[in-house]
Amino acid sequence: MTAPCPLESLPADGCAVVVGAGGGIGAALAEALAASRRFTAVHALRRADLDLEDEASISAAAGRLDAPPRLVIVATGLLHGRGVTPEKALRAVDPAAMLRSYAVNAVGPLLVAKHFTPLFPRAGKATFAALSARVGSLGDNRLGGWHSYRASKAALNMLLRNLAIELARSRPQAVCLALHPGTVDTGLSAPFQGAVPDARLFTPAYSAGRLLEVIDHRGPDDSGGVFDWADTPVPW
């Protein structure tokens, strides 16, 4: 496990929120944030607390915060499950599955932003981050396929860029980031790890630590960008 990131760029007067704390990366992020002792509280929200496909549950979760948030991370993603499978070819596209991918991977994180970012303090750095994926990059796409997942993550990147522009009008020190965690040894990637070299298959704790370093390093000038676990910009 990497050492917990101190997150010294964030004022120590608010709470942190991790949406998706029931997953591997989300749980590791919540653990690292708690270990940093940087926040008044760390709210590790699981599906029972907040359902990305139920806006009322998102609004209710935001209303339960005990302090203004300085950091909100959406650590969720849908690649397979409940009728959703990565498409290897166009003939496999299913409209219902594609719409569910959009609901979870793009619309859900934006609804979290809708209800949580208005609670950001108006002064000082506050960060909203969501897990994206390198396969959502138009410029990096050389293989095709995975239509629903790629397109929904590309949509997420655009929505976060929109959010960054809007946030800057009322909270000029706020930061909005899309983050690529690398290939992490979780249930999401488990069926697709066969060709991944051991050195490129990260533990959730390692990925979480690196992502928090990116969050600590990136400021308002970087808002709206997409960055990977190594703090390298991901092309649009």
N, C-alpha and C positions, 0 to 999 in steps of 0.2 A: 504494500500500500504506500502511496505517496504521502508526504507530510501534508497536513491540512493547510490550505491556502489561507493566509491571514486576511485577505480581502481589505487591505488597508485603504483602498481608494473609496470605499463605501463608508459614509458616516455611521457610527455605532449607536444610532438613536432610533432604529426601527427594526421591524421583523423581517424574516426571510420566508418565502413560500416556495415549496416544491410541489408542483402538480404532476402526478404520476409516480408518487413515492412507493407504490407497490411494485414497480418494475425494477430491474437490476440497476440501471443507471440512476434512476430517481432515488432509490434507497441509498445508493452510495453518495449521491449529492447531499441528501438530507443528513447523512452521518457526518460528512466532511464539514458541512455548514455548522452543525451543532458543535463539532470539535473546535471550530475556529473561535467560538465564544465572541463572535463579532456582533451578534444580534440580540435583541430583547427576547426573541423567541424564534424558533424554526417550526413552521407549520408544514408537516409532511402529509400532504393530502393524497389519499387513495380514492379509488372509484366510489367507495361507499360515502366519501365526503364530497366528491365533486365528479360529475359525469359530463364529459366533454360534449355529449349529445343531448344534454338537458340544460338549457340556459338558466332555468330557475335554480338549479343546484349550484351553478357557478356564482350567480348573484348572492345566494345564501351563504356560500363559503366566504365570499369577500366580506360580507357583513359580519362575519364572526371574528375577524382579525382584531387583535387586542392592541395593535399599534400600527402606524403607517408603515407600509412595506418599503424597504430599500432594495430588495431583490426578489424578483418573481421569475421562476424557471419552470417552463412547461417541458417536462421530460417524458413525453408520450410519443407514440407512433404506432401506426397500423400497417403492417406489411402482409400478414396472412392471418387467417382465422375467421370463423363465423361467415363462411361463404366467400371470403376474400383470399385470392391466391395471386402471386405475381404472374402477369401474363408473359409468356414467351413469344407470343405472336398476336397479331391483330385479331385473328379469329377467336381468341380466348377472351376478348373484352366483354365484360358483362356490365350493363349500365348501372344496375343496383349496387354491385360491388364497387364500381368506380365512384359512385356518389357517396358511399360509406367511407371510402378512403379520403375523399375531400372533407367529409364531415369531421372525421377524427384528426386528420393531418393538417388541415388548413383552417376550416371554420372554427373548430373547437379552440385552438390556441388564440385565434382572434377574439373569440368571445371571452376568454380569460382576460385578455388585454382590455377589452371593453369594460369589464367590471373591476379589475384590480388596478390598472394604471391611473385612473382618476384619484386613487388613494395615495399615490406617490407624493411625498413632500414637494413643494414648489421650489425649494432651494436645495442645492447639494446633489451629488450624484445618486441616481437610482437606476436600476437596470432591469429591463424585461428581456428575457432570453428564451428561445424555444429551440428544441432539437430539430435540426433539418437533416439533410443527407447530401453527400456529394452527387448522388445520382439525380438530384433535382437541378443540377447545373446544366444549362443548355450548352455552354461551351465545352464542357467536359464529357458530353455524351458521345461515346464512340460505339456503343454496343446495341443501343435501342432496347426494346422490350420493357417489361415492368411499367406499362403505360400508366396505370392508376397511381402507383407509388411515386414514380418520377414526376408526373404532372401535379399531384397534390403537394409534393414538397417544393416544386417550382412555384406553385401558387402561394404557399406559405412564405417563401422568400419575398415575393412581391408584396404580400400583405404586411409583412414586417417592415419593408421599406416604406410603405404608406404610413404605418404607425409611427415610424421614426420621424417622418416629416411633420406629422400632426403633433406628436409629443413635444417637439422642439418649440412649438409656438407658445406653450404654457409652462413648460419645464425645460429650459434650455440646457440644463446639465444632465438630463435623463439620457439613457442609452438603450437602444433596442438592437438585439443581436440574434442572428440565426447561426446556430452552432452545429458543426458536423463532428460527432464524437469518435469517428473511426469505426472500425468493425469491432464490436464489443461482444464478449461471450455472454449473451443473454438469450432468452426465448425468441426474441424477434429475429436474431441472426442465426439461430441454431441450425435450421435446415440448409443454410447456405455457406457454411464455414469450411467445407471440404477443400476448397482451393486457396484458402487464406493461410499464408505462412504463419508459423507460431509467433514470430516476432511482431506480426501485424494484427494479431488477435488479442485485444486488450481485455484486462479484467475491468469490471465496472468501477472499482476503486481507482484504478490508474486513469481511466478516461475521465471520471468525475474530477479528479485532482487537476488534470490538465485543462479541462473546461473552465474550472474556477480561476485558474491562472489567466486564461484568456479574458474572462469577465473582469478580473482585477486590472488587467493591462489596458483594455479598450475603453476609450472615452467618447464624449459627444461627437468628436470629428469622425468617429468610426460608426456612428449609429446608422442602422439600416443595412449594414454589411453582413456578409456571410463568411464565417471563419471556421477553420478546422481545429482539431485538438492540438495541433502544433502552432496555433496562432497565425496560420497562413491564410490569406484571403482565398476564398473559393470563387472561381469565375462564374459569372452569371450565364 
